[in-house]
Amino acid sequence: MTAVATAPVRFALVGAGWWATNHHVPALLAHPDAELVAVCDPHAARARALAARTGARAHPDLATALADPACAVDVVLVATPNAHHREPVLTALAAGRHVLVEKPLAVTSADAFAMTTAAERAGLHLAVGLTHQYGDAAAFSRRAVRDGIGQLRQVTAEFSSSAVALFEAAGSDPGDDAPERRHPGAYSAANGGGHATTQLAHVLGLLCWSTGQQVRRVAAFTDQHRPGTDVDVQDAMTFTLEGGALGVAVGSAATPDGVPHRQHLRYLGSSGEVSHDLLRARVRWRRADGTAVEYEPDQHESAYRAGRPVESFIDLILDRGENLGPSRPAAAAVAAVEALLDSARSGSVIDVPALPEPGHPTRGIRQ
């Protein structure tokens, strides 16, 4: 992999929406080794508004920004709606730029695999903003899962939220182009909304990254019985991993007011167990000899640092750190979500397509 040799790393942002504006952009502006030089969005007013506030140049699309010598773009940050990641990611990679893309990597396995393959063939970094992977708790959990519990036998995952309000508002018009405000249309079915894609993807991505395995078969149900929504609100799936472990994953976007959200992964192995509480960034590793090791964040450390993917990506480009959101397990998670939705629609058990290994006959995601 090649890397930008010197700071500041010059970013082009594709997608001037509320998440990028409220999380990615502040992290960029606060970083001493980064500079936002271009804001790309087909909504001209939104692009101009964010560019004016950050000192960047506004462009209607990435190709225009890459061709602008005044921008001299080094890397690209893609934060468009979920269903529209492929075109800007492939454009950036074809131009020889490293890419950080907001999660999920895509909404179809075909798009996710195409982006992953393009990055690998070009020798470029493609990182995915699965934020929970960027903390010390995730690193601790991953080490324990891979090296501390023997053969993995079972995984249970849960991700509950109150995101149903976003899905219910998906057909509404916010009435302005203010980039810092949510634009509910991004959560419609056409744009890749739904609880499995936008929410359950967090734990499925973390599961694939932590285990280094792909989901192989899926049987699932979804519940769309919510007035005004055209996407899944609740999901339940059983699955097998390539190593033979069985798993269950459930999620609900309709957690009632006053009921705590639960976002959790449990890995059961032949000689131990790892329990990872994503909301609190706490991990408990129980071993067969009865002892336990725990990770708990410092009292001043946030459990969910939304700006961390940008910070980590800058370190990656400057050759100061590793890719904490690699595209291969992220693509495996996309394939699992796609299979979940296909299974629910068809009432069938779905075989999940496997990631190809470019240039090699073997396949896999273990990194």
C-alpha positions as CSV (number, residue, x, y, z in Angstrom):
1,M,0.0,0.0,0.0
2,T,1.2,3.5,-0.8
3,A,0.7,6.4,1.5
4,V,0.7,10.2,1.4
5,A,4.1,11.1,2.6
6,T,3.6,14.5,4.1
7,A,1.0,16.4,6.1
8,P,-1.4,18.0,5.8
9,V,-3.5,15.3,4.1
10,R,-5.9,17.1,1.7
11,F,-9.4,15.7,1.8
12,A,-12.3,15.9,-0.6
13,L,-15.6,15.2,1.1
14,V,-18.4,13.6,-1.0
15,G,-21.8,14.2,0.6
16,A,-22.5,17.3,2.6
17,G,-25.1,15.7,4.9
18,W,-25.7,15.9,8.6
19,W,-23.5,13.0,9.7
20,A,-20.4,14.3,7.8
21,T,-21.1,17.9,8.8
22,N,-21.5,17.1,12.5
23,H,-18.9,14.4,13.0
24,H,-16.4,13.9,10.1
25,V,-15.8,17.6,9.3
26,P,-15.2,18.7,13.0
27,A,-12.6,15.8,13.3
28,L,-10.9,17.0,10.1
29,L,-10.9,20.7,11.0
30,A,-9.5,19.9,14.5
31,H,-6.7,17.6,13.2
32,P,-3.3,19.3,12.7
33,D,-2.3,17.0,9.9
34,A,-5.5,17.3,7.7
35,E,-7.2,19.9,5.5
36,L,-10.6,19.9,3.9
37,V,-10.1,21.3,0.4
38,A,-13.3,20.2,-1.5
39,V,-16.9,19.6,-0.6
40,C,-18.9,17.7,-3.3
41,D,-22.6,17.4,-3.4
42,P,-25.2,17.6,-6.2
43,H,-27.3,19.9,-3.9
44,A,-25.4,23.0,-4.8
45,A,-26.7,25.1,-1.9
46,R,-25.7,22.5,0.7
47,A,-22.2,22.1,-0.8
48,R,-21.7,25.9,-0.9
49,A,-22.9,26.3,2.7
50,L,-20.5,23.7,4.1
51,A,-17.6,24.9,1.9
52,A,-18.1,28.5,3.0
53,R,-17.9,27.5,6.6
54,T,-14.8,25.3,6.2
55,G,-12.7,27.2,3.7
56,A,-13.1,24.4,1.1
57,R,-14.2,24.7,-2.5
58,A,-17.7,23.5,-3.5
59,H,-18.1,21.1,-6.4
60,P,-21.1,19.2,-7.8
61,D,-19.2,15.9,-8.0
62,L,-15.9,14.2,-7.1
63,A,-14.6,14.1,-10.7
64,T,-14.8,17.9,-10.9
65,A,-13.0,18.3,-7.6
66,L,-10.2,15.8,-8.6
67,A,-9.7,17.8,-11.8
68,D,-9.4,21.2,-9.9
69,P,-5.7,22.0,-9.5
70,A,-6.6,24.4,-6.7
71,C,-7.8,21.5,-4.5
72,A,-4.9,19.0,-5.1
73,V,-6.9,16.2,-3.4
74,D,-4.9,13.5,-1.6
75,V,-7.7,11.3,-0.2
76,V,-11.5,11.1,-0.5
77,L,-14.1,10.8,2.3
78,V,-17.4,9.4,1.0
79,A,-20.5,10.1,3.1
80,T,-23.3,9.9,0.6
81,P,-26.5,7.9,1.3
82,N,-25.9,4.2,1.7
83,A,-27.0,3.1,-1.8
84,H,-24.7,5.7,-3.5
85,H,-21.2,4.7,-2.3
86,R,-20.0,2.8,-5.4
87,E,-19.6,5.6,-7.9
88,P,-17.5,8.0,-5.8
89,V,-15.5,5.2,-4.3
90,L,-14.6,3.7,-7.6
91,T,-13.9,7.2,-9.1
92,A,-11.5,7.9,-6.3
93,L,-9.7,4.6,-6.5
94,A,-9.4,4.9,-10.3
95,A,-7.8,8.3,-9.7
96,G,-5.3,6.7,-7.3
97,R,-6.8,8.2,-4.1
98,H,-7.2,6.3,-0.8
99,V,-10.8,6.3,0.4
100,L,-12.6,6.4,3.8
101,V,-16.3,5.6,3.2
102,E,-19.1,5.8,5.7
103,K,-20.7,2.5,6.8
104,P,-22.1,0.4,5.4
105,L,-19.7,-0.1,2.6
106,A,-22.6,-0.7,0.3
107,V,-26.1,-2.2,0.3
108,T,-25.4,-5.0,-2.2
109,S,-22.6,-7.6,-2.1
110,A,-21.9,-6.9,-5.8
111,D,-21.0,-3.2,-5.0
112,A,-19.1,-4.1,-1.9
113,F,-17.0,-6.8,-3.6
114,A,-16.4,-4.5,-6.6
115,M,-15.0,-1.7,-4.4
116,T,-12.9,-4.1,-2.3
117,T,-11.4,-5.7,-5.4
118,A,-10.7,-2.3,-7.0
119,A,-8.8,-1.1,-3.9
120,E,-6.8,-4.3,-3.6
121,R,-5.9,-4.3,-7.3
122,A,-4.8,-0.6,-7.1
123,G,-2.8,-1.1,-3.9
124,L,-4.9,1.6,-2.2
125,H,-6.4,1.9,1.3
126,L,-10.2,1.5,1.5
127,A,-11.4,2.0,5.1
128,V,-15.0,1.9,6.3
129,G,-16.4,4.0,9.1
130,L,-17.7,1.2,11.4
131,T,-17.0,3.4,14.4
132,H,-17.2,0.7,17.1
133,Q,-14.1,-1.0,15.5
134,Y,-12.0,2.0,16.1
135,G,-11.8,1.8,19.9
136,D,-9.6,-0.1,22.3
137,A,-12.5,-2.2,23.5
138,A,-13.0,-3.6,20.0
139,A,-9.2,-4.4,19.7
140,F,-9.3,-6.2,23.1
141,S,-12.4,-8.2,22.2
142,R,-10.9,-9.1,18.8
143,R,-7.7,-10.5,20.4
144,A,-9.6,-12.5,23.0
145,V,-12.0,-13.9,20.3
146,R,-9.1,-15.0,18.1
147,D,-6.6,-16.2,20.6
148,G,-8.3,-16.7,24.0
149,I,-11.5,-18.9,23.7
150,G,-10.4,-21.8,21.6
151,Q,-12.6,-22.9,18.7
152,L,-15.5,-20.5,18.1
153,R,-18.8,-22.4,18.5
154,Q,-21.6,-19.8,18.8
155,V,-22.2,-16.0,18.4
156,T,-25.2,-14.0,19.6
157,A,-25.6,-10.4,18.6
158,E,-28.2,-7.7,19.4
159,F,-28.5,-4.1,18.2
160,S,-31.6,-2.1,19.4
161,S,-32.1,1.5,18.7
162,S,-34.8,4.2,18.2
163,A,-34.0,4.7,14.5
164,V,-37.6,4.1,13.5
165,A,-38.3,7.8,13.7
166,L,-35.8,8.3,10.8
167,F,-37.5,5.6,8.7
168,E,-40.9,7.1,9.4
169,A,-39.7,10.5,8.2
170,A,-37.9,9.2,5.1
171,G,-40.5,10.6,2.8
172,S,-40.6,14.0,4.3
173,D,-38.9,17.2,3.0
174,P,-36.7,19.0,5.5
175,G,-37.5,22.3,3.8
176,D,-33.9,23.6,3.5
177,D,-30.4,22.6,2.5
178,A,-28.7,23.2,5.8
179,P,-26.0,20.5,5.9
180,E,-26.0,20.1,9.7
181,R,-29.7,19.0,9.7
182,R,-30.9,15.5,9.1
183,H,-32.3,14.9,5.6
184,P,-34.7,12.0,6.2
185,G,-34.7,11.0,2.5
186,A,-31.4,9.3,3.1
187,Y,-33.2,6.7,5.2
188,S,-35.6,5.6,2.5
189,A,-35.6,2.2,0.9
190,A,-34.3,3.7,-2.4
191,N,-31.3,5.2,-0.5
192,G,-30.5,2.0,1.4
193,G,-32.4,2.7,4.6
194,G,-33.8,0.1,7.0
195,H,-32.6,-1.3,10.4
196,A,-30.5,-4.2,9.0
197,T,-28.5,-1.9,6.7
198,T,-28.1,1.1,9.0
199,Q,-28.1,-0.4,12.4
200,L,-27.6,-4.2,12.6
201,A,-24.7,-3.7,10.3
202,H,-22.7,-2.4,13.3
203,V,-22.6,-5.7,15.0
204,L,-22.3,-7.8,11.9
205,G,-19.4,-5.7,10.7
206,L,-17.7,-6.1,14.1
207,L,-18.4,-9.8,14.1
208,C,-16.8,-10.4,10.7
209,W,-13.8,-8.2,11.7
210,S,-13.3,-9.8,15.1
211,T,-13.6,-13.4,14.0
212,G,-12.0,-13.0,10.5
213,Q,-14.8,-15.2,9.2
214,Q,-17.6,-14.7,6.7
215,V,-21.3,-15.6,7.2
216,R,-22.1,-18.6,5.0
217,R,-25.9,-19.3,5.4
218,V,-28.7,-17.2,6.6
219,A,-32.4,-17.8,7.6
220,A,-34.2,-14.6,8.6
221,F,-37.4,-12.7,9.2
222,T,-38.1,-9.0,9.2
223,D,-41.0,-6.9,10.4
224,Q,-42.2,-3.9,8.4
225,H,-45.5,-3.5,10.2
226,R,-45.0,0.1,11.0
227,P,-47.2,2.8,9.5
228,G,-45.4,5.1,7.1
229,T,-42.2,3.0,6.6
230,D,-41.1,1.2,3.5
231,V,-38.1,-0.5,5.2
232,D,-37.4,-3.2,7.8
233,V,-37.9,-2.1,11.4
234,Q,-37.1,-5.3,13.2
235,D,-34.9,-8.2,12.1
236,A,-34.0,-11.7,13.3
237,M,-31.6,-14.0,11.7
238,T,-29.9,-17.3,12.3
239,F,-26.6,-18.0,10.5
240,T,-23.5,-20.2,10.1
241,L,-20.0,-18.9,9.9
242,E,-17.4,-20.4,7.6
243,G,-15.6,-22.0,10.6
244,G,-18.7,-23.9,11.6
245,A,-20.0,-21.7,14.4
246,L,-23.7,-21.0,14.7
247,G,-25.1,-17.6,15.3
248,V,-28.2,-15.5,16.0
249,A,-28.5,-11.8,15.4
250,V,-31.6,-9.6,16.3
251,G,-32.3,-6.0,16.1
252,S,-35.1,-3.5,16.6
253,A,-35.4,0.1,15.6
254,A,-38.5,0.6,17.7
255,T,-37.1,0.5,21.2
256,P,-39.8,2.3,23.3
257,D,-39.0,5.6,25.1
258,G,-37.6,4.9,28.5
259,V,-36.3,1.5,27.6
260,P,-32.4,1.3,27.3
261,H,-30.9,0.4,24.0
262,R,-28.9,-2.9,23.9
263,Q,-26.0,-3.3,21.6
264,H,-24.0,-6.4,22.4
265,L,-22.0,-9.3,21.1
266,R,-21.2,-12.6,22.8
267,Y,-18.7,-15.2,21.5
268,L,-18.7,-18.7,22.9
269,G,-15.7,-20.9,22.3
270,S,-14.5,-24.3,23.3
271,S,-12.4,-22.8,26.2
272,G,-14.0,-19.5,27.0
273,E,-16.4,-16.6,26.3
274,V,-16.1,-13.0,25.3
275,S,-18.9,-10.6,26.0
276,H,-18.7,-7.1,24.3
277,D,-21.0,-4.3,25.3
278,L,-20.8,-1.8,22.5
279,L,-22.7,0.9,24.2
280,R,-20.4,1.1,27.2
281,A,-17.3,-0.1,25.4
282,R,-16.8,-2.8,28.0
283,V,-15.5,-6.4,27.4
284,R,-15.4,-9.4,29.7
285,W,-13.3,-12.4,28.7
286,R,-14.0,-15.5,30.7
287,R,-11.6,-18.4,30.5
288,A,-12.1,-22.1,31.1
289,D,-10.0,-22.0,34.3
290,G,-12.6,-19.7,35.9
291,T,-10.6,-16.5,35.7
292,A,-11.8,-13.4,33.8
293,V,-10.1,-10.4,32.3
294,E,-12.1,-7.2,31.7
295,Y,-11.6,-4.1,29.6
296,E,-13.4,-0.9,30.7
297,P,-12.7,2.6,29.2
298,D,-11.1,5.3,31.2
299,Q,-13.7,7.5,32.9
300,H,-12.9,10.4,30.6
301,E,-13.1,8.3,27.4
302,S,-16.2,8.3,25.3
303,A,-17.6,4.8,24.4
304,Y,-18.5,6.0,20.9
305,R,-16.1,8.4,19.3
306,A,-17.7,9.5,16.0
307,G,-14.6,11.4,14.9
308,R,-12.3,8.4,15.4
309,P,-12.5,6.9,11.9
310,V,-11.2,10.2,10.4
311,E,-8.4,10.4,12.9
312,S,-7.4,6.8,12.4
313,F,-7.6,7.2,8.6
314,I,-5.2,10.2,8.7
315,D,-2.7,8.1,10.8
316,L,-3.1,5.2,8.2
317,I,-2.3,7.5,5.3
318,L,0.7,9.0,7.1
319,D,1.9,5.4,7.8
320,R,1.4,5.8,11.6
321,G,-1.2,3.2,12.1
322,E,-3.2,0.3,10.7
323,N,-6.5,0.1,8.9
324,L,-9.1,-0.4,11.7
325,G,-12.0,-0.5,9.2
326,P,-10.7,-2.7,6.4
327,S,-13.1,-3.2,3.5
328,R,-12.9,-7.0,3.4
329,P,-14.8,-7.8,6.6
330,A,-17.0,-4.8,5.9
331,A,-17.9,-6.3,2.6
332,A,-18.6,-9.6,4.3
333,A,-21.1,-7.8,6.6
334,V,-22.8,-6.3,3.6
335,A,-23.2,-9.7,2.1
336,A,-24.7,-11.0,5.4
337,V,-27.2,-8.1,5.5
338,E,-28.2,-8.7,1.9
339,A,-28.8,-12.4,2.6
340,L,-30.9,-11.5,5.7
341,L,-33.2,-9.3,3.6
342,D,-33.3,-11.9,0.7
343,S,-34.2,-14.6,3.2
344,A,-36.9,-12.6,4.8
345,R,-38.5,-11.8,1.4
346,S,-38.2,-15.3,0.0
347,G,-38.8,-17.4,3.1
348,S,-35.7,-19.4,2.1
349,V,-32.3,-20.2,3.6
350,I,-29.8,-18.1,1.6
351,D,-26.3,-19.1,0.8
352,V,-24.1,-15.9,1.2
353,P,-21.8,-15.1,-1.7
354,A,-18.1,-15.4,-0.7
355,L,-15.6,-12.7,-1.2
356,P,-13.1,-13.4,-4.0
357,E,-9.4,-13.1,-3.3
358,P,-8.0,-11.2,-6.3
359,G,-5.3,-13.1,-8.0
360,H,-5.5,-16.2,-5.8
361,P,-7.8,-19.3,-5.8
362,T,-8.4,-19.0,-2.0
363,R,-11.0,-16.9,-0.3
364,G,-11.4,-15.3,3.1
365,I,-11.3,-12.2,5.1
366,R,-9.0,-13.0,8.0
367,Q,-6.6,-10.1,8.5
